[in-house]
Amino acid sequence: MASQSKFTGNPNAHDASIFSTGMTGTCLCGSISVTITDSELFTRPRGHLCHCTNCRKVSGSYVASNLAIEKEKIEVQDPKGKLKKYRDMETGSGKCVERCFCEECGSPIMSIPEIFPAMFVLKMGIFPRIPEPECEAFALHRHAWQGTHGDMTQFEIVRGGRKLR
């Protein structure tokens, strides 16, 4: 039986103050690292939970934790050339979203949406901590059993669109 010390993924073990200028995360095998340089990362709610089918499939879960952020705040290191891209054309906008993942371990890394050319959408599960999300997208696609996340804004479909609450 594995000892408790081998489980290093506890986000509560990392005080948010140590990420005052940014943070780095890696895929499961460590081949790809992503560094966010942003001094506001934990100063307010950031990012969103997405319930769209494509994000659910990419995350392997009932919801994806995403952070849309300016490309210039991100550095991706892939020294072994393991970052692969899937061109997803089955999107609500009809525009391509490149879904990036590690070919070695399968970890989702980020999405590159054609509709927002200056942004990356990071998959927050690769990071040691996740900022408190500011909203939920595709809230109409939530499962009835999910419950709610406090008083977080829920958009019916896209962020900035019609609100459910």
C-alpha positions in Angstrom: 0.0 0.0 0.0 1.3 3.4 -1.0 2.2 5.8 1.8 0.3 9.1 2.1 3.6 11.0 1.4 3.5 9.8 -2.2 0.3 11.7 -2.9 1.7 15.1 -3.7 -1.4 16.6 -5.5 -3.0 18.2 -2.5 -3.7 21.8 -3.5 -4.1 22.8 0.1 -0.4 22.0 0.6 0.4 25.0 -1.6 -0.5 28.3 -0.1 -1.7 30.7 -2.9 0.8 33.3 -1.7 3.7 31.3 -3.2 2.2 31.9 -6.6 2.2 35.7 -6.3 3.8 36.2 -9.7 2.6 33.0 -11.4 3.0 29.2 -11.3 4.1 26.2 -13.3 2.3 23.0 -13.9 3.2 19.8 -15.8 1.5 16.9 -17.5 1.3 13.6 -15.7 4.6 12.3 -17.1 6.4 15.6 -16.8 7.3 15.9 -20.4 5.5 19.2 -20.9 5.5 22.2 -18.5 3.4 25.3 -18.7 4.3 28.5 -16.8 1.8 31.3 -16.2 3.3 34.7 -15.4 0.5 36.8 -13.9 0.6 38.6 -10.6 -3.2 38.7 -10.4 -3.7 34.9 -10.7 -5.0 34.5 -7.2 -6.2 38.0 -6.4 -9.7 37.4 -7.6 -11.9 34.7 -9.1 -10.4 33.7 -12.5 -11.3 31.2 -15.2 -14.5 29.2 -15.6 -16.0 25.8 -15.3 -17.2 24.6 -18.7 -20.0 22.0 -19.2 -19.9 21.8 -23.0 -19.6 18.3 -24.5 -16.1 18.9 -26.0 -14.6 20.2 -22.7 -16.1 17.4 -20.8 -14.6 14.9 -23.3 -11.2 16.5 -23.1 -11.2 16.6 -19.3 -12.6 13.1 -18.9 -15.0 14.5 -16.3 -18.5 16.1 -15.9 -16.9 19.6 -16.0 -13.6 21.2 -17.2 -11.7 23.8 -15.2 -10.4 26.3 -17.7 -8.5 29.6 -17.6 -8.6 31.8 -20.7 -5.5 33.9 -20.6 -3.4 36.1 -22.9 -0.8 34.1 -24.8 2.0 36.4 -23.8 1.5 35.4 -20.1 2.2 31.7 -21.0 5.4 29.8 -21.6 5.1 26.2 -22.8 8.2 24.0 -22.5 8.2 20.8 -24.5 11.8 19.6 -24.9 10.8 16.1 -26.0 8.3 17.2 -28.6 5.4 15.4 -26.9 2.8 18.2 -27.4 0.2 17.1 -29.9 -2.8 18.9 -31.3 -6.3 17.8 -32.4 -8.1 20.2 -34.7 -11.7 20.3 -33.3 -14.1 21.7 -35.8 -17.3 20.5 -34.0 -17.6 23.7 -32.0 -20.5 26.0 -31.2 -18.8 28.8 -33.1 -18.0 26.6 -36.1 -14.4 27.8 -35.7 -11.5 25.5 -35.1 -10.3 24.9 -31.5 -6.9 23.1 -31.3 -7.0 20.7 -28.4 -3.4 20.2 -27.1 -2.4 17.2 -25.1 0.7 15.2 -24.2 1.1 12.2 -26.5 3.0 10.3 -23.8 0.5 10.4 -20.9 -2.6 11.9 -22.5 -2.9 14.9 -20.1 -4.9 17.8 -21.6 -2.7 20.9 -21.6 -4.7 23.7 -23.3 -7.0 24.7 -26.1 -6.2 27.3 -28.8 -9.5 28.8 -30.0 -9.4 30.4 -33.5 -12.2 32.7 -32.4 -9.9 34.3 -29.7 -6.5 34.4 -31.5 -4.7 36.2 -28.6 -5.8 33.7 -25.9 -4.9 30.2 -24.7 -7.4 28.2 -22.7 -5.4 26.4 -20.1 -6.6 23.1 -18.6 -6.1 23.8 -14.9 -5.8 20.2 -13.7 -2.1 20.3 -14.6 -1.4 23.0 -12.0 -0.7 22.7 -8.3 -3.6 25.1 -7.4 -6.6 26.3 -9.4 -7.9 29.9 -8.9 -11.5 30.1 -7.7 -13.5 30.1 -11.0 -15.6 33.3 -11.7 -18.4 31.6 -13.7 -19.8 28.5 -15.4 -20.2 28.2 -19.2 -22.8 25.9 -20.8 -24.7 25.7 -17.6 -27.7 24.4 -19.5 -25.6 21.3 -20.1 -25.2 20.6 -16.4 -26.4 17.2 -15.0 -29.3 17.5 -12.7 -27.4 15.8 -9.8 -24.5 18.3 -9.9 -25.7 20.9 -7.4 -24.4 24.4 -7.5 -21.1 26.2 -6.8 -22.3 29.0 -4.4 -23.5 32.1 -6.1 -21.2 31.7 -9.1 -22.6 33.3 -12.3 -23.9 30.7 -14.7 -24.1 31.4 -18.4 -26.7 29.4 -20.4 -24.1 28.7 -23.1 -21.1 31.0 -23.7 -19.4 33.2 -21.2 -20.8 36.8 -21.5 -24.0 35.5 -23.0 -27.4 35.0 -21.4 -27.3 34.3 -17.7 -29.2 31.6 -15.9 -28.4 33.3 -12.6 
